[in-house]
Amino acid sequence: MQEFLQCGRYRLALGPKDRPLVMGILNITPDSFSDSGQFMPLDSALDRAEQMIAEGADMIDIGGESTRPGAPVVSLEEELRRVMPTLYALRDCGKPLSVDTYKPEVMKEALAAGADMINDINGFNAPGALTAVNESDCGLCIMHMQRDPQTMQAAPVYEDVVRNVTDYLRQRVDAMAAAGISRARMCIDPGFGFGKTLAHNLELLKNLEVLLQELQLPLLAGMSRKTMIGMLIGKPVEQRAAGSVAAALVAAAHGARIVRVHDVAATVDALKVWQASRQDAA
């Protein structure tokens, strides 16, 4: 199993003795399912990033287009207008900066501005995506999604969700390796909530080890405040922090090495306790 991730300016330790890394979510969007546009002004975005870093975030993931189910597509120009000022302002913050985008043009601009990772819900399938990241040493998060954000939750169906997601991610990893991209730069994301029912999400969560054993790459898990958490605990999005922390701990217990979250402080604290208990047991 790969125990580090080459992530632009950073080499991230992701071995079994290392605490899973916490990626803080910074949505620069007016229609995020969780943040509702409160971090769109630059000052608000920077304040939120500084708060997450103070709370112990290991990485910051900047997104300029909502990918909640049914979200409208954002133009290239608008996404760049949202993302780039924040990226430029944070590039010397001392933490790896990830940009959440599926557009090759945004990938190019973000990498030129100093982004350390590209987090692509589309698995780098768009024409030009592999070319956009090929000459960089940035980290690459390869995610599975069925269909697209506009249609992905319209009755998703799988023959075997664990096998289908694993096979898709393997195909994308192989395609990227064939394009000359080092596996040391890659991590995988099963895409919780992206074209999956609650049953699909839980089946994936229980079987993360299968993906890890077959692909031998670090795994990123993102369940924070999602509908699957709301369905399990029966609470609205603003009351899902405890459920989200629990989901992050379960993912870590099943081998996830990066968790993508809104509630940074609580997740960091929970993972510290969990990690200490594992070390004592060892």
Secondary structure, DSSP 8 states (H G I E B T S, - for coil): ---EEEETTEEEE-STTS--EEEEEEE--SS-TTTTTTT-SHHHHHHHHHHHHHTT-SEEEEESS--STT-----HHHHHHHHHHHHHHHTTSSS-EEEE---HHHHHHHHHTT--EEEETTTT-STTHHHHHHTS--EEEEE--SS-TTTTTSS---SSHHHHHHHHHHHHHHHHHHTT--GGGEEEE--TTSS--HHHHHHHHHTHHHHHHHH-S-BEE--TT-HHHHHHHT--GGG-HHHHHHHHHHHHHTT-SEEEES-HHHHHHHHHHHHHHHHHH-
